[in-house]
Amino acid sequence: MADQWTLADLEPEQLRLIDETEHELPGNVVLVFAPTRWGTVDETTIDAEGLHPVELAPDQLARLQEVERRVGGVAVAYRLDVTD
């Protein structure tokens, strides 16, 4: 049973959907994760990249859940902290 996470391998059409979603939701990054036996992504990795989950309104959460259904992964909206 998979209990770890990795970034999902998405097709070009799915990547376009993610790009559209990033422009519709607060934050500026949407990542899609897939379960795996050997994880490559964890909370420490995400924090080290300056990514922070954003709080979504119910309609925004519904949009993200629709994206999950269409790409077959777990989608999370993040805010990327950009420093000079």
CNS distance restraints for C-alpha pairs under 8 A (distance, minus, plus):
assign (resid   1 and name CA) (resid  37 and name CA) 6.95 0.50 0.50
assign (resid   2 and name CA) (resid  35 and name CA) 5.57 0.50 0.50
assign (resid   2 and name CA) (resid  36 and name CA) 4.83 0.50 0.50
assign (resid   2 and name CA) (resid  37 and name CA) 4.57 0.50 0.50
assign (resid   2 and name CA) (resid  38 and name CA) 7.89 0.50 0.50
assign (resid   3 and name CA) (resid  35 and name CA) 6.52 0.50 0.50
assign (resid   3 and name CA) (resid  36 and name CA) 6.56 0.50 0.50
assign (resid   3 and name CA) (resid  37 and name CA) 6.22 0.50 0.50
assign (resid   3 and name CA) (resid  39 and name CA) 7.92 0.50 0.50
assign (resid   4 and name CA) (resid  35 and name CA) 5.72 0.50 0.50
assign (resid   4 and name CA) (resid  36 and name CA) 5.30 0.50 0.50
assign (resid   4 and name CA) (resid  37 and name CA) 5.80 0.50 0.50
assign (resid   4 and name CA) (resid  38 and name CA) 5.96 0.50 0.50
assign (resid   4 and name CA) (resid  39 and name CA) 4.40 0.50 0.50
assign (resid   4 and name CA) (resid  40 and name CA) 7.71 0.50 0.50
assign (resid   4 and name CA) (resid  41 and name CA) 7.78 0.50 0.50
assign (resid   5 and name CA) (resid  33 and name CA) 6.14 0.50 0.50
assign (resid   5 and name CA) (resid  34 and name CA) 5.68 0.50 0.50
assign (resid   5 and name CA) (resid  35 and name CA) 4.70 0.50 0.50
assign (resid   5 and name CA) (resid  36 and name CA) 5.52 0.50 0.50
assign (resid   5 and name CA) (resid  37 and name CA) 7.89 0.50 0.50
assign (resid   5 and name CA) (resid  38 and name CA) 7.43 0.50 0.50
assign (resid   5 and name CA) (resid  39 and name CA) 4.60 0.50 0.50
assign (resid   5 and name CA) (resid  40 and name CA) 6.29 0.50 0.50
assign (resid   5 and name CA) (resid  41 and name CA) 5.60 0.50 0.50
assign (resid   5 and name CA) (resid  42 and name CA) 7.08 0.50 0.50
assign (resid   6 and name CA) (resid  33 and name CA) 5.51 0.50 0.50
assign (resid   6 and name CA) (resid  34 and name CA) 5.51 0.50 0.50
assign (resid   6 and name CA) (resid  35 and name CA) 6.41 0.50 0.50
assign (resid   6 and name CA) (resid  36 and name CA) 6.49 0.50 0.50
assign (resid   6 and name CA) (resid  39 and name CA) 5.33 0.50 0.50
assign (resid   6 and name CA) (resid  40 and name CA) 4.98 0.50 0.50
assign (resid   6 and name CA) (resid  41 and name CA) 5.21 0.50 0.50
assign (resid   7 and name CA) (resid  31 and name CA) 7.30 0.50 0.50
assign (resid   7 and name CA) (resid  32 and name CA) 5.96 0.50 0.50
assign (resid   7 and name CA) (resid  33 and name CA) 4.50 0.50 0.50
assign (resid   7 and name CA) (resid  34 and name CA) 6.02 0.50 0.50
assign (resid   7 and name CA) (resid  40 and name CA) 7.66 0.50 0.50
assign (resid   7 and name CA) (resid  41 and name CA) 7.11 0.50 0.50
assign (resid   8 and name CA) (resid  32 and name CA) 5.58 0.50 0.50
assign (resid   8 and name CA) (resid  33 and name CA) 4.83 0.50 0.50
assign (resid   8 and name CA) (resid  34 and name CA) 4.91 0.50 0.50
assign (resid   8 and name CA) (resid  73 and name CA) 6.75 0.50 0.50
assign (resid  10 and name CA) (resid  14 and name CA) 5.77 0.50 0.50
assign (resid  10 and name CA) (resid  15 and name CA) 6.19 0.50 0.50
assign (resid  10 and name CA) (resid  71 and name CA) 7.34 0.50 0.50
assign (resid  11 and name CA) (resid  15 and name CA) 6.27 0.50 0.50
assign (resid  12 and name CA) (resid  16 and name CA) 6.30 0.50 0.50
assign (resid  13 and name CA) (resid  17 and name CA) 6.44 0.50 0.50
assign (resid  14 and name CA) (resid  18 and name CA) 6.34 0.50 0.50
assign (resid  14 and name CA) (resid  70 and name CA) 7.79 0.50 0.50
assign (resid  14 and name CA) (resid  71 and name CA) 6.07 0.50 0.50
assign (resid  15 and name CA) (resid  19 and name CA) 6.19 0.50 0.50
assign (resid  16 and name CA) (resid  20 and name CA) 6.26 0.50 0.50
assign (resid  17 and name CA) (resid  21 and name CA) 6.16 0.50 0.50
assign (resid  17 and name CA) (resid  67 and name CA) 7.55 0.50 0.50
assign (resid  18 and name CA) (resid  22 and name CA) 6.15 0.50 0.50
assign (resid  18 and name CA) (resid  30 and name CA) 6.55 0.50 0.50
assign (resid  18 and name CA) (resid  67 and name CA) 7.61 0.50 0.50
assign (resid  19 and name CA) (resid  23 and name CA) 6.73 0.50 0.50
assign (resid  19 and name CA) (resid  30 and name CA) 7.95 0.50 0.50
assign (resid  20 and name CA) (resid  24 and name CA) 6.57 0.50 0.50
assign (resid  21 and name CA) (resid  25 and name CA) 6.22 0.50 0.50
assign (resid  21 and name CA) (resid  30 and name CA) 7.37 0.50 0.50
assign (resid  21 and name CA) (resid  64 and name CA) 7.71 0.50 0.50
assign (resid  21 and name CA) (resid  67 and name CA) 7.97 0.50 0.50
assign (resid  22 and name CA) (resid  26 and name CA) 7.68 0.50 0.50
assign (resid  22 and name CA) (resid  27 and name CA) 7.44 0.50 0.50
assign (resid  22 and name CA) (resid  28 and name CA) 5.65 0.50 0.50
assign (resid  22 and name CA) (resid  29 and name CA) 5.69 0.50 0.50
assign (resid  22 and name CA) (resid  30 and name CA) 5.77 0.50 0.50
assign (resid  22 and name CA) (resid  77 and name CA) 7.68 0.50 0.50
assign (resid  23 and name CA) (resid  28 and name CA) 7.14 0.50 0.50
assign (resid  25 and name CA) (resid  56 and name CA) 7.92 0.50 0.50
assign (resid  25 and name CA) (resid  60 and name CA) 6.55 0.50 0.50
assign (resid  25 and name CA) (resid  77 and name CA) 7.48 0.50 0.50
assign (resid  26 and name CA) (resid  54 and name CA) 6.92 0.50 0.50
assign (resid  26 and name CA) (resid  56 and name CA) 7.44 0.50 0.50
assign (resid  26 and name CA) (resid  77 and name CA) 7.59 0.50 0.50
assign (resid  26 and name CA) (resid  79 and name CA) 7.69 0.50 0.50
assign (resid  27 and name CA) (resid  54 and name CA) 6.18 0.50 0.50
assign (resid  27 and name CA) (resid  77 and name CA) 6.45 0.50 0.50
assign (resid  27 and name CA) (resid  78 and name CA) 5.34 0.50 0.50
assign (resid  27 and name CA) (resid  79 and name CA) 4.12 0.50 0.50
assign (resid  27 and name CA) (resid  80 and name CA) 7.17 0.50 0.50
assign (resid  28 and name CA) (resid  77 and name CA) 7.48 0.50 0.50
assign (resid  28 and name CA) (resid  78 and name CA) 6.31 0.50 0.50
assign (resid  28 and name CA) (resid  79 and name CA) 5.31 0.50 0.50
assign (resid  28 and name CA) (resid  80 and name CA) 6.43 0.50 0.50
assign (resid  29 and name CA) (resid  77 and name CA) 5.84 0.50 0.50
assign (resid  29 and name CA) (resid  78 and name CA) 5.07 0.50 0.50
assign (resid  29 and name CA) (resid  79 and name CA) 6.13 0.50 0.50
assign (resid  29 and name CA) (resid  80 and name CA) 6.75 0.50 0.50
assign (resid  30 and name CA) (resid  75 and name CA) 6.51 0.50 0.50
assign (resid  30 and name CA) (resid  76 and name CA) 5.53 0.50 0.50
assign (resid  30 and name CA) (resid  77 and name CA) 4.43 0.50 0.50
assign (resid  30 and name CA) (resid  78 and name CA) 5.98 0.50 0.50
assign (resid  31 and name CA) (resid  75 and name CA) 5.61 0.50 0.50
assign (resid  31 and name CA) (resid  76 and name CA) 5.48 0.50 0.50
assign (resid  31 and name CA) (resid  77 and name CA) 6.64 0.50 0.50
assign (resid  31 and name CA) (resid  78 and name CA) 7.64 0.50 0.50
assign (resid  32 and name CA) (resid  68 and name CA) 7.82 0.50 0.50
assign (resid  32 and name CA) (resid  73 and name CA) 5.80 0.50 0.50
assign (resid  32 and name CA) (resid  74 and name CA) 5.33 0.50 0.50
assign (resid  32 and name CA) (resid  75 and name CA) 4.30 0.50 0.50
assign (resid  32 and name CA) (resid  76 and name CA) 6.48 0.50 0.50
assign (resid  33 and name CA) (resid  73 and name CA) 5.51 0.50 0.50
assign (resid  33 and name CA) (resid  74 and name CA) 5.04 0.50 0.50
assign (resid  33 and name CA) (resid  75 and name CA) 6.34 0.50 0.50
assign (resid  34 and name CA) (resid  72 and name CA) 7.96 0.50 0.50
assign (resid  34 and name CA) (resid  73 and name CA) 5.21 0.50 0.50
assign (resid  34 and name CA) (resid  74 and name CA) 6.45 0.50 0.50
assign (resid  35 and name CA) (resid  39 and name CA) 7.75 0.50 0.50
assign (resid  41 and name CA) (resid  45 and name CA) 5.96 0.50 0.50
assign (resid  41 and name CA) (resid  46 and name CA) 7.17 0.50 0.50
assign (resid  42 and name CA) (resid  46 and name CA) 6.41 0.50 0.50
assign (resid  43 and name CA) (resid  47 and name CA) 6.11 0.50 0.50
assign (resid  44 and name CA) (resid  48 and name CA) 6.07 0.50 0.50
assign (resid  45 and name CA) (resid  49 and name CA) 6.49 0.50 0.50
assign (resid  46 and name CA) (resid  50 and name CA) 6.79 0.50 0.50
assign (resid  46 and name CA) (resid  51 and name CA) 5.65 0.50 0.50
assign (resid  46 and name CA) (resid  52 and name CA) 7.67 0.50 0.50
assign (resid  47 and name CA) (resid  51 and name CA) 5.56 0.50 0.50
assign (resid  47 and name CA) (resid  52 and name CA) 6.90 0.50 0.50
assign (resid  49 and name CA) (resid  80 and name CA) 7.90 0.50 0.50
assign (resid  50 and name CA) (resid  80 and name CA) 5.62 0.50 0.50
assign (resid  50 and name CA) (resid  81 and name CA) 5.21 0.50 0.50
assign (resid  50 and name CA) (resid  82 and name CA) 7.58 0.50 0.50
assign (resid  51 and name CA) (resid  78 and name CA) 5.74 0.50 0.50
assign (resid  51 and name CA) (resid  79 and name CA) 5.58 0.50 0.50
assign (resid  51 and name CA) (resid  80 and name CA) 4.64 0.50 0.50
assign (resid  51 and name CA) (resid  81 and name CA) 6.41 0.50 0.50
assign (resid  52 and name CA) (resid  78 and name CA) 5.13 0.50 0.50
assign (resid  52 and name CA) (resid  79 and name CA) 5.20 0.50 0.50
assign (resid  52 and name CA) (resid  80 and name CA) 6.58 0.50 0.50
assign (resid  52 and name CA) (resid  81 and name CA) 7.90 0.50 0.50
assign (resid  53 and name CA) (resid  76 and name CA) 7.00 0.50 0.50
assign (resid  53 and name CA) (resid  77 and name CA) 5.82 0.50 0.50
assign (resid  53 and name CA) (resid  78 and name CA) 4.27 0.50 0.50
assign (resid  53 and name CA) (resid  79 and name CA) 6.26 0.50 0.50
assign (resid  54 and name CA) (resid  77 and name CA) 5.92 0.50 0.50
assign (resid  54 and name CA) (resid  78 and name CA) 5.35 0.50 0.50
assign (resid  54 and name CA) (resid  79 and name CA) 6.24 0.50 0.50
assign (resid  56 and name CA) (resid  60 and name CA) 5.56 0.50 0.50
assign (resid  56 and name CA) (resid  61 and name CA) 5.67 0.50 0.50
assign (resid  57 and name CA) (resid  61 and name CA) 6.14 0.50 0.50
assign (resid  58 and name CA) (resid  62 and name CA) 6.19 0.50 0.50
assign (resid  59 and name CA) (resid  63 and name CA) 6.32 0.50 0.50
assign (resid  60 and name CA) (resid  64 and name CA) 6.34 0.50 0.50
assign (resid  61 and name CA) (resid  65 and name CA) 6.15 0.50 0.50
assign (resid  62 and name CA) (resid  66 and name CA) 6.24 0.50 0.50
assign (resid  63 and name CA) (resid  67 and name CA) 6.39 0.50 0.50
assign (resid  64 and name CA) (resid  68 and name CA) 6.29 0.50 0.50
assign (resid  64 and name CA) (resid  75 and name CA) 6.55 0.50 0.50
assign (resid  64 and name CA) (resid  76 and name CA) 7.61 0.50 0.50
assign (resid  65 and name CA) (resid  69 and name CA) 6.35 0.50 0.50
assign (resid  65 and name CA) (resid  75 and name CA) 7.49 0.50 0.50
assign (resid  66 and name CA) (resid  70 and name CA) 6.32 0.50 0.50
assign (resid  67 and name CA) (resid  71 and name CA) 6.16 0.50 0.50
assign (resid  67 and name CA) (resid  75 and name CA) 7.21 0.50 0.50
assign (resid  68 and name CA) (resid  72 and name CA) 5.55 0.50 0.50
assign (resid  68 and name CA) (resid  73 and name CA) 5.26 0.50 0.50
assign (resid  68 and name CA) (resid  74 and name CA) 5.54 0.50 0.50
assign (resid  68 and name CA) (resid  75 and name CA) 5.67 0.50 0.50
assign (resid  69 and name CA) (resid  73 and name CA) 7.22 0.50 0.50
